[in-house]
Every structure is written in C-alpha cells, then in structure tokens.
Amino acid sequence: MKPQALKQEFKASRGVIIKCKGDKMDDPRPIELEVSNIPEFHPIFDGQPTNISKLMNIPLIIQGLPREARKNVVFDEDQLRNDHCGVLHLDVLSHSDTWGEIPSQWQNNVGTILVVRQDKKDITALQLLAIIAFIKRLDLSTVKDEPDVGTREEFLDNYFSKTNFEDFFFGCFASAVEIQNPQRNENLISPYSNSYDSVGLFQDNFSVHQYIDPCGKTGYWILYGGEN
C-alpha cells in the first residue's frame, strides 16, 4: 500500500494591501487598496496592533511589503510615501509630546503596507477606508493644548467609541458609498460585527480620490470597484 500524503488545511483571513505612491503609479490598474487572503501562520500576526486601532477595539497590525524588483524603479521618499499608513499611526498616547500628530516615520519612506486584524477576523477595503476616514475627521483643536492627561483620554475615548464610529459608518460613510454604488451599501457590515468571515460581502479593490462628503467636510476618498 502506498503511503498517503497528509493534507493539512490552513485557515486564512482577508487583509488589505495599501499601495504607496510609487506602486500606485507603476500599476496599470487604478487600484490603491487591494484585498488579499492571509494565512493564519503569516509572520504579520507576530506584530502588535497600532495604538489607535487598540483604542477603537479594532486591532489592526501593519507590516511593510517589499517592492517588486523592476527596472527604472526610483526608490525615493516621495515614491514610498503612504498617507493612509500615517493616518493609521496617529499618535493617541496622552503622555506623548507628539500627541495628535502623525509620526513622519509612518508616512514618509514607508512603501506599500499590509493591514490585518490581530483577532484574524476579515477586514474589507470598505471597512478600512471607513476607519481611515473616521480618523481623518478627528478634530483636536479644543483639546490640543490641554495639559490634563485625563481630559485628553476622555476626549479620545468618547470620539473613538463604537457608537460614534457606527454613527459615522452607517451615516456619512454609507451615504457616500450609496452615491457610488447602492448595491455595496446594502452589504455594508460594521467592523464591530461578531462575524469572523466576510464571505458574501463585497471584496472589491479600490482607488481613492477626493470628494466632498455628505456631512459637509472635505474628504479624500471616493470609491470605485476594481477587478479582483
């Protein structure tokens, strides 16, 4: 009897690749966020979630990805700039001297990144875009010079609460999605959902452009489905 090869199945969750400026320019497809299946043993899960994602109780781990080896590729800081990565690393440590600022090391000379959830739940491109947009809307002007750490922490806890995020997610953000594609809006699932699996949800890739959101603030994203 011939020995049978043992088959081992590994679970995978969906993460999102966010391309840097240079990789977006080099790709013939107008795609900035790309969904990818990430095996459970991927080394990214050895990392720690960003402070702001822990504050939101949506633990996101971010890892830089190497650029493809191609001719005539310019590796300068402008090409490797990743503004979305910077937003996801906004300094929310109340004792920090750079509280409320985006650390330059997480925005400039970063490159393309991979984003996954530490709890290995799926994250969709729409959910990640909503998180980025929500962080961008944060207005620290009333507490920027507040010396009391407790006041700073209370302000951030209130802003980054599940209730406040979902008010935005199913309000302003959902309205923007519906303008682009009503069918996607019907499948809009909060990242606070108990489901670990996004099968059945739209897993499209997206390019990101500028738009005026329905709540009256200037945003920087508009959603276009791309090919998977």
Order of alpha helices (4+ residues) and beta strands (2+ residues): beta-alpha-beta-alpha-beta-alpha-beta-alpha-alpha-alpha-alpha-alpha-beta-beta
